[in-house]
Amino acid sequence: MKLSEIKGEKAIEAIAEIIEPATEILNDQKVKLAARSKNIAAAASIALKNHPKQVLHVLAVLDGEDPETYEPSLLEIPKKLIDLFNDPELSALFTSPDQTEAAESSGPLSENTEDR
């Protein structure tokens, strides 16, 4: 299920459930690099290797299943994860304003010149 398909109170519950595991996955530097280079298959592979429990938790919540008993098949997992990485809603939800503004910066931040 796409994030945009979850509405109302269920959306709030889903965000509350996935924010920690998704943040852990998306803060992994290797996942970030692969995703930024648009290598979604590599990002998914790294996430599966380094964060299997978090991946299953996120997928379970998005499928409306109990994370404790969720058991997708071997073929379902990579497809669901790649679909999730390709979901623009996920990117918007977990991209901070600092990350987007930094890319538009015209130069370095100024140094503090106060007396020390």
GROMACS elastic network, one bead per residue, 0.5 to 0.9 nm:
[ bonds ]
;  ai    aj funct       b0    kb
    1     4     6  0.83824   500
    1     5     6  0.66939   500
    1     6     6  0.79189   500
    1    59     6  0.86142   500
    1    62     6  0.56528   500
    1    63     6  0.57669   500
    1    64     6  0.85476   500
    1    80     6  0.84139   500
    1    83     6  0.89463   500
    1    84     6  0.84737   500
    2     5     6  0.53871   500
    2     6     6  0.72507   500
    2    62     6  0.72604   500
    2    63     6  0.89428   500
    2    83     6  0.81742   500
    2    84     6  0.71299   500
    2    87     6  0.68673   500
    2    89     6  0.79473   500
    2    90     6  0.86912   500
    3     6     6  0.55994   500
    3     7     6  0.85570   500
    3    11     6  0.79403   500
    3    14     6  0.87595   500
    3    62     6  0.72326   500
    3    84     6  0.84779   500
    3    87     6  0.76681   500
    3    88     6  0.89809   500
    3    89     6  0.61548   500
    3    90     6  0.69192   500
    4     7     6  0.73185   500
    4    11     6  0.87388   500
    4    87     6  0.88274   500
    4    89     6  0.64968   500
    4    90     6  0.89991   500
    5    11     6  0.86646   500
    6     9     6  0.87826   500
    6    10     6  0.63418   500
    6    11     6  0.50867   500
    6    12     6  0.88871   500
    6    14     6  0.79742   500
    6    62     6  0.81905   500
    7    10     6  0.58663   500
    7    12     6  0.80782   500
    8    11     6  0.52995   500
    8    12     6  0.67425   500
    8    13     6  0.89624   500
    9    12     6  0.51136   500
    9    13     6  0.62904   500
    9    14     6  0.85886   500
   10    13     6  0.50406   500
   10    14     6  0.60202   500
   10    15     6  0.85894   500
   11    14     6  0.50309   500
   11    15     6  0.61405   500
   11    16     6  0.85438   500
   12    15     6  0.52398   500
   12    16     6  0.61852   500
   12    17     6  0.86441   500
   13    16     6  0.51324   500
   13    17     6  0.62177   500
   13    18     6  0.87624   500
   14    17     6  0.50740   500
   14    18     6  0.61296   500
   14    19     6  0.83390   500
   14    58     6  0.88199   500
   14    61     6  0.62460   500
   14    62     6  0.70316   500
   14    64     6  0.86878   500
   15    18     6  0.52711   500
   15    19     6  0.56234   500
   16    19     6  0.57417   500
   16    20     6  0.79982   500
   17    20     6  0.72843   500
   17    21     6  0.81154   500
   17    57     6  0.83364   500
   17    58     6  0.77456   500
   17    61     6  0.70579   500
   18    21     6  0.55906   500
   18    22     6  0.56617   500
   18    23     6  0.81388   500
   18    54     6  0.85326   500
   18    57     6  0.72622   500
   18    58     6  0.53712   500
   18    59     6  0.88646   500
   18    61     6  0.71114   500
   18    62     6  0.85054   500
   19    22     6  0.53138   500
   19    23     6  0.58517   500
   19    24     6  0.85209   500
   19    58     6  0.86402   500
   19    94     6  0.85389   500
   20    23     6  0.51900   500
   20    24     6  0.62223   500
   20    25     6  0.87590   500
   20    54     6  0.85426   500
   21    24     6  0.51073   500
   21    25     6  0.63242   500
   21    26     6  0.86631   500
   21    51     6  0.85228   500
   21    53     6  0.83931   500
   21    55     6  0.73527   500
   21    57     6  0.72359   500
   21    58     6  0.68306   500
   22    25     6  0.51050   500
   22    26     6  0.60210   500
   22    27     6  0.84065   500
   22    54     6  0.69341   500
   22    55     6  0.76145   500
   22    57     6  0.89062   500
   22    58     6  0.67572   500
   22    94     6  0.82614   500
   23    26     6  0.50655   500
   23    27     6  0.58199   500
   23    28     6  0.86106   500
   23    94     6  0.72518   500
   24    27     6  0.52940   500
   24    28     6  0.66364   500
   24    51     6  0.80720   500
   24    54     6  0.77826   500
   25    28     6  0.55469   500
   25    31     6  0.72102   500
   25    32     6  0.88168   500
   25    47     6  0.62262   500
   25    50     6  0.81539   500
   25    51     6  0.63956   500
   25    54     6  0.71749   500
   25    55     6  0.77173   500
   26    29     6  0.77894   500
   26    31     6  0.63459   500
   26    32     6  0.62381   500
   26    47     6  0.84017   500
   26    94     6  0.78636   500
   27    30     6  0.86532   500
   27    31     6  0.75108   500
   27    32     6  0.68258   500
   28    31     6  0.53110   500
   28    32     6  0.62213   500
   28    33     6  0.87618   500
   28    46     6  0.89379   500
   28    47     6  0.81973   500
   28    50     6  0.86007   500
   29    33     6  0.61374   500
   29    34     6  0.86342   500
   30    33     6  0.52066   500
   30    34     6  0.62437   500
   30    35     6  0.85483   500
   30    43     6  0.74425   500
   30    46     6  0.70312   500
   30    47     6  0.86696   500
   31    34     6  0.52753   500
   31    35     6  0.60431   500
   31    36     6  0.84970   500
   31    40     6  0.89917   500
   31    42     6  0.77615   500
   31    44     6  0.75946   500
   31    45     6  0.86663   500
   31    46     6  0.60469   500
   31    47     6  0.63936   500
   32    35     6  0.51639   500
   32    36     6  0.59600   500
   32    37     6  0.85164   500
   32    43     6  0.73826   500
   33    36     6  0.51999   500
   33    37     6  0.62022   500
   33    38     6  0.86698   500
   33    39     6  0.85932   500
   33    43     6  0.79056   500
   34    37     6  0.52330   500
   34    38     6  0.63801   500
   34    39     6  0.51236   500
   34    40     6  0.66239   500
   34    41     6  0.83379   500
   34    42     6  0.59484   500
   34    44     6  0.87222   500
   34    46     6  0.85706   500
   35    39     6  0.55900   500
   35    40     6  0.55744   500
   35    41     6  0.86937   500
   35    42     6  0.78160   500
   35    43     6  0.55063   500
   35    44     6  0.85979   500
   35    85     6  0.78243   500
   36    39     6  0.74555   500
   36    40     6  0.87141   500
   37    40     6  0.82251   500
   38    41     6  0.87111   500
   38    42     6  0.89743   500
   38    43     6  0.85722   500
   39    42     6  0.54684   500
   39    43     6  0.63243   500
   39    44     6  0.87476   500
   40    44     6  0.60203   500
   40    45     6  0.84636   500
   40    82     6  0.64382   500
   40    85     6  0.66220   500
   40    86     6  0.74885   500
   41    44     6  0.51243   500
   41    45     6  0.61131   500
   41    46     6  0.86438   500
   41    78     6  0.84669   500
   41    82     6  0.66849   500
   42    46     6  0.60996   500
   42    47     6  0.84815   500
   43    46     6  0.52239   500
   43    47     6  0.61184   500
   43    48     6  0.85959   500
   43    82     6  0.85102   500
   43    85     6  0.80871   500
   44    47     6  0.50769   500
   44    48     6  0.61146   500
   44    49     6  0.86402   500
   44    78     6  0.71597   500
   44    81     6  0.62233   500
   44    82     6  0.61844   500
   44    85     6  0.74861   500
   45    48     6  0.51293   500
   45    49     6  0.62096   500
   45    50     6  0.85908   500
   45    78     6  0.81340   500
   46    49     6  0.51259   500
   46    50     6  0.59325   500
   46    51     6  0.79544   500
   47    50     6  0.53015   500
   47    51     6  0.52759   500
   47    52     6  0.69098   500
   47    54     6  0.86803   500
   47    55     6  0.71068   500
   47    81     6  0.89415   500
   48    51     6  0.55339   500
   48    53     6  0.85081   500
   48    54     6  0.87629   500
   48    55     6  0.66693   500
   48    56     6  0.89363   500
   48    78     6  0.85649   500
   48    81     6  0.87637   500
   49    52     6  0.61940   500
   51    54     6  0.53741   500
   51    55     6  0.61352   500
   51    56     6  0.87462   500
   52    55     6  0.51316   500
   52    56     6  0.62554   500
   52    57     6  0.86243   500
   53    56     6  0.52117   500
   53    57     6  0.61431   500
   53    58     6  0.87278   500
   54    57     6  0.50163   500
   54    58     6  0.62278   500
   54    59     6  0.85896   500
   55    58     6  0.52933   500
   55    59     6  0.61510   500
   55    60     6  0.85097   500
   55    77     6  0.89755   500
   55    81     6  0.77875   500
   56    59     6  0.51115   500
   56    60     6  0.59258   500
   56    61     6  0.85729   500
   56    67     6  0.69415   500
   56    70     6  0.74139   500
   56    71     6  0.82021   500
   56    72     6  0.84382   500
   56    77     6  0.83398   500
   57    60     6  0.51812   500
   57    61     6  0.62869   500
   57    62     6  0.86899   500
   57    66     6  0.84097   500
   57    67     6  0.50961   500
   57    68     6  0.80990   500
   57    70     6  0.81267   500
   58    61     6  0.53103   500
   58    62     6  0.62328   500
   58    63     6  0.86013   500
   58    67     6  0.80029   500
   59    62     6  0.51616   500
   59    63     6  0.60821   500
   59    64     6  0.85874   500
   59    65     6  0.84225   500
   59    67     6  0.81846   500
   59    70     6  0.86262   500
   59    72     6  0.88881   500
   59    77     6  0.82919   500
   59    80     6  0.73033   500
   59    81     6  0.75196   500
   59    84     6  0.85462   500
   60    63     6  0.50778   500
   60    64     6  0.61405   500
   60    66     6  0.61648   500
   60    67     6  0.51249   500
   60    68     6  0.86859   500
   60    69     6  0.87553   500
   60    70     6  0.59020   500
   60    71     6  0.84521   500
   60    72     6  0.85629   500
   61    64     6  0.50037   500
   61    65     6  0.56869   500
   61    66     6  0.68921   500
   61    67     6  0.66431   500
   62    65     6  0.75526   500
   63    66     6  0.88720   500
   64    67     6  0.89849   500
   65    68     6  0.86720   500
   65    69     6  0.77820   500
   65    70     6  0.62421   500
   66    69     6  0.56063   500
   66    70     6  0.58322   500
   67    70     6  0.51121   500
   67    71     6  0.85838   500
   68    71     6  0.88563   500
   72    75     6  0.80942   500
   72    76     6  0.59572   500
   72    77     6  0.62537   500
   73    76     6  0.51444   500
   73    77     6  0.64397   500
   74    77     6  0.58059   500
   74    78     6  0.76310   500
   75    78     6  0.64406   500
   75    79     6  0.69359   500
   75    80     6  0.89892   500
   76    79     6  0.54260   500
   76    80     6  0.59891   500
   76    81     6  0.85194   500
   77    80     6  0.52829   500
   77    81     6  0.60933   500
   77    82     6  0.85813   500
   78    81     6  0.50874   500
   78    82     6  0.59868   500
   78    83     6  0.84045   500
   79    82     6  0.52574   500
   79    83     6  0.60692   500
   79    84     6  0.85176   500
   80    83     6  0.50966   500
   80    84     6  0.61165   500
   80    85     6  0.87503   500
   81    85     6  0.62402   500
   81    86     6  0.85967   500
   82    85     6  0.50918   500
   82    86     6  0.61804   500
   82    87     6  0.86463   500
   83    86     6  0.50789   500
   83    87     6  0.62239   500
   84    87     6  0.50858   500
   84    88     6  0.85739   500
   84    89     6  0.89816   500
   84    90     6  0.71300   500
   85    88     6  0.79459   500
   85    90     6  0.71652   500
   85    91     6  0.78060   500
   86    89     6  0.88129   500
   86    90     6  0.80866   500
   86    91     6  0.83471   500
   87    90     6  0.55433   500
   87    91     6  0.69390   500
   88    91     6  0.51160   500
   88    92     6  0.62259   500
   88    93     6  0.85930   500
   89    92     6  0.50943   500
   89    93     6  0.60492   500
   89    94     6  0.86791   500
   90    93     6  0.50872   500
   90    94     6  0.62153   500
   90    95     6  0.84120   500
   91    94     6  0.54368   500
   91    95     6  0.58254   500
   92    95     6  0.54580   500
   92    96     6  0.81980   500
   93    96     6  0.80317   500
   95    98     6  0.82478   500
   95    99     6  0.65799   500
   95   100     6  0.75068   500
   96    99     6  0.54489   500
   96   100     6  0.69631   500
   96   101     6  0.89680   500
   97   100     6  0.53151   500
   97   101     6  0.61056   500
   97   102     6  0.84767   500
   98   101     6  0.52202   500
   98   102     6  0.59370   500
   98   103     6  0.87818   500
   99   102     6  0.53608   500
   99   103     6  0.67926   500
  100   103     6  0.55823   500
  100   104     6  0.70837   500
  101   104     6  0.52803   500
  101   105     6  0.64887   500
  102   105     6  0.52136   500
  102   106     6  0.88812   500
  103   106     6  0.86620   500
  105   108     6  0.76577   500
  105   109     6  0.89808   500
  107   110     6  0.89459   500
  108   111     6  0.89036   500
  110   113     6  0.86488   500
  112   115     6  0.88637   500
  113   116     6  0.84877   500
